[in-house]
Amino acid sequence: MKTWIAVSRAIDAVNERVGRLVLWLVLATSVVSAGNAVARYGLNLSSNAWLEIQWYLFGAIFLLAAGYTFKHNGHVRIDVIYGRLAPRTRAWIDLVGALVFLLPFSLLMVRLSWPGFVESFSRGEMSPDAGGLIRWPVHLLIPLGFALLALQGVSEGVKRVAFLLGRGALPSEPPAEEV
C-alpha cells in the first residue's frame, strides 16, 4: 500500500502543478479576449488567429484543469444525499464511481482522441480560416486532459482504498486525529 500511496502523491503533485499553471491561462484568456474586443470594436481590426487562440486557451483551461479540479473535489455532485452518508459509504461510492465510470470513460477518450491528434500533427493541419492557427496543439489537449483526469482517478481511488483499509483519511474529511 505504501507504494500505491507514493504513486498517488506523485499524481497529485503533477495535477497540482498543471492546475496552477493552467490558472495563468485564465488571465491570458481574459487579456486576449479583452484585446480582441478592443481591436475589433474600437479599432475595426479583426484576426481569425486571435479568435482561435481564445478557444484554444479555453479548451486548455477546461481539459487540463479537470484532474486538478477532481483532486480538489470541485466537480459537481449531489451533496444533498452524498453529504449525509457515512464516510465509509462515501468512500465506496467514490471508488465504484471511479472504477466503473471515470476510468473507463477517460481511457476511452484518450484512446479515441489520440489518432486524431497524430493525424493532425502528421498532416500539419491548419485552420481553414484565413490567418488561422495550426490545429494539432488543440487536438493534443484532448488525450492529455483525459489522461490527467484518469491519473487523478487512480490517485483518488488509492486514497479511498487506503481509507477503507484504515490507512488514511478521506481527502474531503479532516484527519482522524482532528475529529
N, CA and C of each residue as an Amber inpcrd file, in Angstrom:
protein
   537
   0.8330000  -1.2030000   0.0000000   0.0000000   0.0000000   0.0000000
   0.8690000   1.2550000   0.0000000   2.0430000   1.1920000   0.6260000
   2.9150000   2.3640000   0.6770000   3.3200000   2.8090000  -0.7220000
   3.5710000   1.8380000  -1.5860000   3.9550000   2.1700000  -2.9630000
   2.8140000   2.8810000  -3.6670000   1.5980000   2.3700000  -3.5010000
   0.4390000   2.9960000  -4.1440000   0.1880000   4.4000000  -3.6050000
   0.3920000   4.5850000  -2.3220000   0.2190000   5.9210000  -1.7350000
   1.2720000   6.8740000  -2.2880000   2.4940000   6.3790000  -2.4870000
   3.5490000   7.2100000  -3.0910000   3.1850000   7.5660000  -4.5350000
   2.6270000   6.6160000  -5.2670000   2.1710000   6.8830000  -6.6410000
   1.0620000   7.9290000  -6.6160000   0.1360000   7.7840000  -5.6830000
  -0.9610000   8.7480000  -5.5420000  -0.4320000  10.1510000  -5.2760000
   0.5470000  10.2520000  -4.3940000   1.1310000  11.5750000  -4.1000000
   1.8260000  12.1670000  -5.3230000   2.4940000  11.3200000  -6.0970000
   3.1600000  11.8060000  -7.3200000   2.1340000  12.3100000  -8.3310000
   1.0440000  11.5680000  -8.4940000  -0.0250000  12.0050000  -9.4070000
  -0.6140000  13.3210000  -8.9170000  -0.8650000  13.4070000  -7.6110000
  -1.3920000  14.6530000  -7.0360000  -0.4600000  15.8290000  -7.3240000
   0.8430000  15.5920000  -7.1950000   1.8180000  16.6610000  -7.4320000
   1.7930000  17.1060000  -8.8870000   1.6830000  16.1620000  -9.8100000
   1.6230000  16.5040000 -11.2370000   0.3820000  17.3470000 -11.5200000
  -0.7760000  16.8770000 -11.0690000  -2.0090000  17.6160000 -11.3330000
  -2.0470000  18.9560000 -10.6150000  -1.4110000  19.0370000  -9.4610000
  -1.3370000  20.3270000  -8.7540000  -0.5130000  21.3170000  -9.5660000
   0.6360000  20.8730000 -10.0760000   1.4850000  21.7670000 -10.8850000
   0.7800000  22.1910000 -12.1720000   0.1830000  21.2170000 -12.8500000
  -0.5350000  21.5340000 -14.0920000  -1.6720000  22.5040000 -13.7950000
  -2.4230000  22.2480000 -12.7340000  -3.5440000  23.1220000 -12.3750000
  -3.1040000  24.5450000 -12.0640000  -2.0020000  24.6780000 -11.3650000
  -1.5040000  26.0230000 -11.0340000  -1.0100000  26.7580000 -12.2790000
  -0.4330000  26.0230000 -13.2260000  -0.0360000  26.6450000 -14.4920000
  -1.2570000  27.0460000 -15.3130000  -2.2640000  26.1990000 -15.2980000
  -3.4860000  26.4810000 -16.0610000  -4.2010000  27.7150000 -15.5120000
  -4.0690000  27.9660000 -14.2210000  -4.6760000  29.1760000 -13.6530000
  -4.2010000  30.4330000 -14.3850000  -2.9530000  30.4290000 -14.8300000
  -2.4220000  31.5820000 -15.5710000  -3.0670000  31.6940000 -16.9520000
  -3.5480000  30.5680000 -17.4850000  -4.2310000  30.6210000 -18.7820000
  -5.5510000  31.3800000 -18.6850000  -6.1480000  31.3950000 -17.5000000
  -7.3790000  32.1720000 -17.3080000  -7.0670000  33.6570000 -17.5130000
  -5.9710000  34.1130000 -16.9440000  -5.5570000  35.5010000 -17.1470000
  -5.2410000  35.7550000 -18.6190000  -4.5010000  34.8500000 -19.2410000
  -4.1580000  35.0080000 -20.6590000  -5.4170000  35.0660000 -21.5170000
  -6.3790000  34.2100000 -21.2170000  -7.6410000  34.2110000 -21.9750000
  -8.3700000  35.5370000 -21.8120000  -8.3900000  36.0550000 -20.6060000
  -9.0540000  37.3460000 -20.3560000  -8.3680000  38.4780000 -21.1050000
  -7.0490000  38.4960000 -21.0880000  -6.2950000  39.5470000 -21.7890000
  -6.5190000  39.4470000 -23.2950000  -6.4430000  38.2230000 -23.8290000
  -6.6550000  38.0300000 -25.2740000  -8.0740000  38.4320000 -25.6570000
  -9.0570000  38.0300000 -24.8600000 -10.4510000  38.3740000 -25.1570000
 -10.6810000  39.8810000 -25.1220000 -10.1470000  40.5300000 -24.0980000
 -10.3110000  41.9870000 -23.9950000  -9.5860000  42.6920000 -25.1370000
  -8.3580000  42.2600000 -25.4170000  -7.6060000  42.8630000 -26.5220000
  -8.2980000  42.6610000 -27.8600000  -8.8530000  41.4820000 -28.0490000
  -9.5690000  41.1950000 -29.2880000 -10.8150000  42.0730000 -29.4140000
 -11.5300000  42.2580000 -28.3160000 -12.7280000  43.1030000 -28.3450000
 -12.3660000  44.5610000 -28.6440000 -11.3010000  45.0590000 -28.0160000
 -10.8600000  46.4380000 -28.2680000 -10.4350000  46.5950000 -29.7250000
  -9.6570000  45.6470000 -30.2190000  -9.1920000  45.7270000 -31.6100000
 -10.3590000  45.6480000 -32.5860000 -11.2810000  44.7630000 -32.2990000
 -12.3900000  44.5410000 -33.2310000 -13.3880000  45.7120000 -33.2350000
 -13.8030000  46.1350000 -32.0530000 -14.8540000  47.1510000 -31.9820000
 -14.3130000  48.5700000 -31.8550000 -13.1430000  48.7170000 -31.2810000
 -12.5810000  50.0550000 -31.1130000 -11.7330000  50.4970000 -32.2920000
 -11.0070000  49.5420000 -32.9030000 -10.0890000  49.8850000 -33.9880000
 -10.5170000  49.3080000 -35.3320000 -11.6410000  48.5870000 -35.3280000
 -12.1720000  47.9730000 -36.5420000 -11.1670000  47.0130000 -37.1880000
 -10.4100000  46.3000000 -36.3430000  -9.4610000  45.2850000 -36.8050000
  -9.9700000  43.9170000 -36.3750000  -9.7120000  42.9180000 -37.1940000
 -10.1480000  41.5820000 -36.8480000  -9.0820000  40.5820000 -37.2590000
  -8.9610000  39.5080000 -36.4870000  -7.9780000  38.4780000 -36.7850000
  -8.5330000  37.1250000 -36.3780000  -8.5590000  36.1930000 -37.3320000
  -9.0020000  34.8400000 -37.0080000  -8.0680000  34.1670000 -36.0080000
  -6.7910000  34.4870000 -36.0960000  -5.8240000  33.8880000 -35.1710000
  -6.1670000  34.2390000 -33.7240000  -6.5360000  35.4890000 -33.4710000
  -6.8730000  35.8950000 -32.1110000  -8.1620000  35.2380000 -31.6370000
  -9.1140000  35.0560000 -32.5430000 -10.3460000  34.3570000 -32.1750000
 -10.0600000  32.8920000 -31.8510000  -9.1950000  32.2830000 -32.6630000
  -8.8670000  30.8770000 -32.4350000  -8.0570000  30.6830000 -31.1620000
  -7.1630000  31.5970000 -30.8880000  -6.3630000  31.4440000 -29.6560000
  -7.2640000  31.5110000 -28.4280000  -8.3480000  32.2760000 -28.5110000
  -9.2930000  32.3300000 -27.3980000  -9.8750000  30.9560000 -27.1230000
 -10.3480000  30.2790000 -28.1700000 -10.9490000  28.9720000 -27.8940000
  -9.8890000  27.9090000 -27.6340000  -8.6840000  28.0530000 -28.1280000
  -7.5880000  27.1410000 -27.7470000  -7.3320000  27.2610000 -26.2470000
  -7.2310000  28.4880000 -25.7740000  -6.9640000  28.7170000 -24.3550000
  -8.1140000  28.2100000 -23.4850000  -9.3430000  28.4730000 -23.9150000
 -10.4940000  27.9960000 -23.1570000 -10.4960000  26.4720000 -23.1040000
 -10.2210000  25.8220000 -24.2370000 -10.1380000  24.3640000 -24.2640000
  -9.0400000  23.8480000 -23.3550000  -7.8990000  24.5200000 -23.3510000
  -6.7840000  24.1230000 -22.4840000  -7.1820000  24.2410000 -21.0150000
  -7.8500000  25.3120000 -20.6600000  -8.2820000  25.5070000 -19.2750000
  -9.2330000  24.3800000 -18.8670000 -10.2240000  24.1440000 -19.6770000
 -11.2430000  23.1470000 -19.3580000 -10.6460000  21.7420000 -19.2660000
  -9.8500000  21.3550000 -20.2690000  -9.3320000  19.9900000 -20.3180000
  -8.1860000  19.7340000 -19.3460000  -7.2290000  20.6490000 -19.2800000
  -6.0570000  20.4100000 -18.4470000  -6.3240000  20.5830000 -16.9580000
  -7.3670000  21.3200000 -16.6140000  -7.6740000  21.5330000 -15.1960000
  -8.6450000  20.4980000 -14.6380000  -9.1030000  19.5540000 -15.4370000
 -10.0700000  18.5560000 -14.9470000  -9.4820000  17.7140000 -13.8210000
  -8.2480000  17.2600000 -13.9680000  -7.6110000  16.4790000 -12.9070000
  -7.3960000  17.2980000 -11.6470000  -6.9710000  18.5420000 -11.8110000
  -6.7730000  19.4620000 -10.6870000  -8.1030000  19.6880000  -9.9550000
  -9.1620000  19.8930000 -10.7140000 -10.4860000  20.1150000 -10.1250000
 -10.9460000  18.8810000  -9.3680000 -10.7060000  17.7080000  -9.9480000
 -11.0800000  16.4570000  -9.2870000 -10.2750000  16.2800000  -7.9990000
  -9.0090000  16.5920000  -8.0490000  -8.1410000  16.4910000  -6.8580000
  -8.6780000  17.3520000  -5.7130000  -9.2010000  18.5200000  -6.0560000
  -9.7060000  19.4530000  -5.0450000 -11.2090000  19.3060000  -4.8160000
 -11.7760000  18.1850000  -5.2910000 -13.1860000  17.8640000  -5.0660000
 -14.1050000  18.9800000  -5.5720000 -13.7540000  19.5400000  -6.7200000
 -14.5050000  20.6700000  -7.2370000 -15.5430000  20.3350000  -8.2940000
 -15.6630000  19.0540000  -8.6550000 -16.6610000  18.6850000  -9.6450000
 -18.0400000  18.6420000  -9.0040000 -19.0460000  18.8120000  -9.8200000
 -20.4190000  18.8480000  -9.3340000 -20.8450000  17.4570000  -8.8700000
 -21.4910000  17.4100000  -7.7350000 -22.0910000  16.1660000  -7.2540000
 -23.3310000  16.5310000  -6.4550000 -24.1470000  15.5550000  -6.1740000
 -25.3910000  15.8080000  -5.4560000 -25.1130000  15.6650000  -3.9610000
 -24.7030000  16.7660000  -3.3420000 -24.3050000  16.7530000  -1.9420000
 -25.4850000  16.6070000  -0.9810000 -26.7140000  16.8270000  -1.4610000
 -27.8760000  16.7010000  -0.5820000 -27.9380000  15.2810000  -0.0190000
 -27.6500000  14.3010000  -0.8490000 -27.6620000  12.9080000  -0.4110000
 -26.2660000  12.4880000   0.0550000 -25.2700000  12.7280000  -0.7880000
 -23.9000000  12.2790000  -0.5330000 -23.3620000  12.8000000   0.7970000
 -23.6230000  14.0570000   1.0970000 -23.1120000  14.6730000   2.3210000
 -23.6860000  14.0800000   3.5900000 -24.8280000  13.4160000   3.4860000
 -25.4680000  12.8260000   4.6720000 -25.0330000  11.3810000   4.9160000
 -24.2650000  10.8330000   3.9860000 -23.8430000   9.4410000   4.1210000
 -22.6230000   9.3320000   5.0180000 -22.4230000   8.1420000   5.5600000
 -21.2520000   7.8700000   6.3930000 -19.9930000   7.9390000   5.5290000
 -18.8640000   8.3180000   6.1170000 -17.6220000   8.4180000   5.3440000
 -17.2630000   7.1320000   4.5920000 -17.4650000   5.9670000   5.2030000
 -17.1590000   4.7030000   4.5130000 -18.0550000   4.5210000   3.2960000
 -19.3180000   4.8840000   3.4110000 -20.2390000   4.7650000   2.2780000
 -19.8200000   5.7130000   1.1650000 -19.4310000   6.9370000   1.5270000
 -18.9480000   7.8920000   0.5230000 -17.6940000   7.3640000  -0.1630000
 -16.8050000   6.7530000   0.6140000 -15.5770000   6.1930000   0.0300000
 -15.9120000   5.0990000  -0.9740000 -16.8630000   4.2380000  -0.6260000
 -17.2620000   3.1720000  -1.5540000 -17.9010000   3.7520000  -2.8130000
 -18.7410000   4.7510000  -2.6670000 -19.3680000   5.3850000  -3.8360000
 -18.3060000   6.0010000  -4.7410000 -17.3610000   6.7080000  -4.1400000
 -16.2870000   7.3210000  -4.9190000 -15.4430000   6.2710000  -5.6300000
 -15.1140000   5.1940000  -4.9330000 -14.2820000   4.1420000  -5.5170000
 -14.9990000   3.4460000  -6.6710000 -16.2370000   3.0590000  -6.4580000
 -17.0040000   2.3960000  -7.5220000 -17.2240000   3.3570000  -8.6920000
 -17.5170000   4.6110000  -8.4090000 -17.7030000   5.6010000  -9.4700000
 -16.4530000   5.7740000 -10.3120000 -15.2990000   5.8070000  -9.6520000
 -14.0320000   5.9440000 -10.3850000 -13.7570000   4.7130000 -11.2340000
 -13.9550000   3.5320000 -10.6560000 -13.6410000   2.2920000 -11.3750000
 -14.6230000   1.9780000 -12.4970000 -15.8990000   2.2740000 -12.2820000
 -16.9300000   1.8950000 -13.2540000 -17.1800000   2.9810000 -14.3040000
 -17.0800000   4.2290000 -13.9090000 -17.4240000   5.3130000 -14.8300000
 -16.2240000   6.1560000 -15.2640000 -15.5400000   6.7550000 -14.3050000
 -14.4920000   7.7190000 -14.6240000 -13.3360000   7.1120000 -15.4080000
 -12.7340000   6.0550000 -14.8930000 -11.5610000   5.4800000 -15.5620000
 -11.8830000   4.9050000 -16.9340000 -12.9360000   4.0940000 -17.0890000
 -13.2220000   3.5920000 -18.4390000 -13.5180000   4.7150000 -19.4410000
 -14.2970000   5.7110000 -19.0280000 -14.6200000   6.8070000 -19.9430000
 -13.3770000   7.6160000 -20.2980000 -12.5720000   7.9530000 -19.2960000
 -11.3710000   8.7530000 -19.5510000 -10.3920000   8.0130000 -20.4510000
 -10.1800000   6.7330000 -20.1800000  -9.2580000   5.9480000 -21.0090000
  -9.7960000   5.7690000 -22.4240000 -11.1120000   5.6230000 -22.5520000
 -11.7250000   5.5420000 -23.8830000 -11.5080000   6.8430000 -24.6490000
 -11.6550000   7.9680000 -23.9690000 -11.4460000   9.2580000 -24.6240000
  -9.9910000   9.4330000 -25.0560000  -9.0470000   8.9830000 -24.2280000
  -7.6310000   9.0390000 -24.6190000  -7.4150000   8.1930000 -25.8640000
  -7.9450000   6.9690000 -25.8300000  -7.7590000   6.0450000 -26.9600000
  -8.3920000   6.5790000 -28.2400000  -9.5810000   7.1330000 -28.1430000
 -10.2800000   7.6120000 -29.3370000  -9.7340000   8.9350000 -29.8660000
  -9.1880000   9.7700000 -28.9990000  -8.7190000  11.0870000 -29.4420000
  -7.2590000  11.0730000 -29.9020000  -6.4780000  10.0940000 -29.4810000
  -5.0640000  10.0550000 -29.8500000  -4.8680000   9.9780000 -31.3640000
  -5.5690000   9.0930000 -32.0950000  -5.3680000   9.0490000 -33.5510000
  -5.6830000  10.3810000 -34.2400000  -6.6630000  11.1170000 -33.7410000
  -6.9750000  12.4280000 -34.3120000  -5.8330000  13.4040000 -34.1440000
  -5.1970000  13.3640000 -32.9790000  -4.0260000  14.2080000 -32.7560000
  -2.8860000  13.8020000 -33.6790000  -2.6000000  12.5000000 -33.7530000
  -1.4970000  12.0090000 -34.5840000  -1.7020000  12.4070000 -36.0380000
  -2.9200000  12.2420000 -36.5290000  -3.2040000  12.6150000 -37.9180000
  -3.0450000  14.1180000 -38.1250000  -3.5790000  14.9040000 -37.2160000
  -3.4630000  16.3650000 -37.3150000  -2.0020000  16.7990000 -37.2930000
  -1.2140000  16.1880000 -36.4200000   0.2050000  16.5250000 -36.3060000
   0.9650000  16.1140000 -37.5700000   0.7210000  14.9040000 -38.0350000
   1.4700000  14.4070000 -39.2010000   1.1220000  15.1690000 -40.4770000
  -0.0990000  15.6460000 -40.5880000  -0.5020000  16.4210000 -41.7680000
  -0.1560000  17.9000000 -41.6340000   0.2200000  18.3180000 -40.4380000
   0.4660000  19.7380000 -40.2130000  -0.8170000  20.5330000 -40.3870000
  -1.9210000  19.9950000 -39.8640000  -3.2430000  20.5830000 -40.0690000
  -3.2850000  22.0470000 -39.6450000  -3.8560000  22.8450000 -40.5020000
  -4.0330000  24.2750000 -40.2440000  -5.5290000  24.5930000 -40.2370000
  -5.8680000  25.6780000 -39.6160000  -7.2380000  26.1640000 -39.6440000
  -7.5990000  26.5180000 -41.0780000  -8.8250000  26.2150000 -41.4930000
  -9.2290000  26.5870000 -42.8490000  -9.4950000  28.0920000 -43.0030000
  -9.5740000  28.8180000 -41.8920000  -9.8370000  30.2540000 -41.9450000
  -8.5600000  31.0200000 -42.2680000  -8.7170000  32.0870000 -42.9910000
  -7.5660000  32.9320000 -43.3400000  -6.9030000  33.4440000 -42.0620000
  -5.5950000  33.2880000 -41.9690000  -4.8660000  33.7580000 -40.7980000
  -5.0380000  32.8610000 -39.5850000  -5.5940000  31.6710000 -39.7960000
  -5.8350000  30.7580000 -38.6800000  -4.5530000  30.0860000 -38.2010000
  -4.6850000  29.3510000 -37.1270000  -3.5380000  28.7340000 -36.4590000
  -3.4020000  27.2530000 -36.8160000  -2.2650000  26.6740000 -36.4120000
  -2.1060000  25.2320000 -36.5510000  -3.0780000  24.5550000 -35.5880000
  -3.5510000  23.3670000 -35.9440000  -4.5930000  22.7140000 -35.1540000
  -4.0980000  21.6080000 -34.2390000  -2.9110000  21.0270000 -34.4880000
  -2.5240000  19.8750000 -33.6830000  -2.4050000  20.1730000 -32.1860000
  -2.0070000  21.3700000 -31.7630000  -1.9310000  21.5850000 -30.3100000
  -3.2850000  21.4260000 -29.6110000  -4.3340000  21.8820000 -30.2640000
  -5.6450000  21.7590000 -29.6340000  -6.1150000  20.3080000 -29.6660000
  -5.7120000  19.5520000 -30.6800000  -6.0410000  18.1240000 -30.7140000
  -5.2880000  17.3610000 -29.6160000  -4.1030000  17.8040000 -29.2590000
  -3.3240000  17.1700000 -28.1990000  -3.9500000  17.3930000 -26.8230000
  -4.6490000  18.5000000 -26.6570000  -5.2620000  18.8030000 -25.3630000
  -6.2630000  17.7330000 -24.9280000  -6.9500000  17.1120000 -25.8760000
  -8.0000000  16.1510000 -25.5240000  -7.4140000  14.9060000 -24.8620000
  -6.4930000  14.1740000 -25.5100000  -5.9520000  12.9950000 -24.8020000
  -5.1490000  13.3750000 -23.5630000  -4.4580000  14.4930000 -23.6040000
  -3.6730000  14.9140000 -22.4440000  -4.5780000  15.2260000 -21.2520000
  -5.6360000  15.9740000 -21.4910000  -6.5670000  16.3250000 -20.4130000
  -7.2350000  15.0990000 -19.8150000  -7.6830000  14.1700000 -20.6760000
  -8.3360000  12.9690000 -20.1600000  -7.3380000  12.0310000 -19.4880000
  -6.0820000  12.0260000 -19.9250000  -5.0530000  11.2280000 -19.2500000
  -4.8060000  11.7680000 -17.8420000  -4.7240000  13.0900000 -17.7180000
  -4.5460000  13.6880000 -16.3870000  -5.7400000  13.3840000 -15.4770000
  -6.9420000  13.4180000 -16.0450000  -8.1360000  13.1010000 -15.2720000
  -8.1290000  11.6280000 -14.8520000  -7.7480000  10.7270000 -15.7610000
  -7.6730000   9.2980000 -15.4270000  -6.6370000   9.0560000 -14.3340000
  -5.4850000   9.7000000 -14.4560000  -4.4590000   9.5420000 -13.4260000
  -4.9790000  10.0110000 -12.0690000  -5.6810000  11.1360000 -12.0560000
  -6.2260000  11.6170000 -10.7900000  -7.2850000  10.6620000 -10.2680000
  -8.0240000  10.0240000 -11.1720000  -8.9780000   8.9940000 -10.7570000
  -8.2810000   7.8390000 -10.0600000  -7.1260000   7.4280000 -10.5800000
  -6.3310000   6.3850000  -9.9310000  -5.9000000   6.8600000  -8.5450000
  -5.4090000   8.0830000  -8.4670000  -4.9600000   8.6330000  -7.1810000
  -6.0950000   8.6680000  -6.1690000  -7.2550000   9.1490000  -6.5920000
  -8.3930000   9.2270000  -5.6670000  -8.8630000   7.8340000  -5.2670000
  -8.7970000   6.8830000  -6.1940000  -9.1450000   5.5030000  -5.8670000
  -8.2030000   4.9270000  -4.8200000  -6.9140000   5.1870000  -4.9720000
  -5.9240000   4.7160000  -3.9890000  -6.2280000   5.3140000  -2.6160000
  -6.5710000   6.5950000  -2.5920000  -6.8870000   7.2440000  -1.3080000
  -8.1150000   6.6050000  -0.6550000  -9.1240000   6.2600000  -1.4740000
 -10.3420000   5.6310000  -0.9250000 -10.0370000   4.2320000  -0.3970000
  -9.2220000   3.4690000  -1.1260000  -8.8440000   2.1370000  -0.6550000
  -8.0490000   2.2530000   0.6380000  -7.1180000   3.1920000   0.6950000
  -6.3280000   3.3930000   1.9200000  -7.2470000   3.7280000   3.0920000
  -8.2310000   4.5850000   2.8600000  -9.1800000   4.9320000   3.9240000
  -9.9710000   3.6990000   4.3640000 -10.4630000   2.9290000   3.4000000
 -11.2610000   1.7510000   3.7270000 -10.4470000   0.6920000   4.4810000
  -9.1310000   0.6860000   4.2410000  -8.2500000  -0.2390000   4.9480000
  -7.7360000   0.3460000   6.2690000  -8.1790000   1.5620000   6.5880000
  -7.7730000   2.1960000   7.8380000  -6.3810000   2.8020000   7.8010000
  -5.9060000   3.1610000   6.6060000  -4.5440000   3.6990000   6.4680000
  -4.5170000   5.1480000   5.9990000  -5.6100000   5.8530000   6.1690000
  -5.6320000   7.2500000   5.7620000  -7.0130000   7.8350000   5.9240000
  -7.0800000   9.1450000   5.8440000  -8.3530000   9.8630000   5.9220000
  -8.8730000  10.1250000   4.5220000 -10.1650000  10.3260000   4.3930000
 -10.7190000  10.7490000   3.1110000 -10.2000000  12.1520000   2.8250000
  -9.8680000  12.4570000   1.5660000  -9.3610000  13.7930000   1.2450000
 -10.2990000  14.9110000   1.6720000 -11.5920000  14.6820000   1.6170000
 -12.5370000  15.7380000   1.9910000 -12.8480000  15.7090000   3.4870000
 -12.2820000  14.7470000   4.1950000 -12.5140000  14.6070000   5.6320000
 -11.2860000  15.1150000   6.3880000 -11.4630000  15.6670000   7.5840000
 -10.2980000  16.0160000   8.3910000  -9.5870000  14.7370000   8.8260000
  -8.2920000  14.7860000   9.0560000  -7.5790000  13.5980000   9.5510000
  -8.2040000  13.1010000  10.8580000  -8.0800000  11.7940000  11.1200000
  -8.7170000  11.1610000  12.2740000  -8.3300000  11.8290000  13.5910000
  -7.0820000  12.3180000  13.7090000  -6.6460000  12.9380000  14.9500000
  -7.4010000  14.2120000  15.2650000  -7.8920000  14.9000000  14.2200000
  -8.5490000  16.1930000  14.4260000 -10.0510000  16.0550000  14.7080000
 -10.5970000  14.8630000  14.5540000 -12.0390000  14.6760000  14.7300000
 -12.3950000  14.6340000  16.1860000
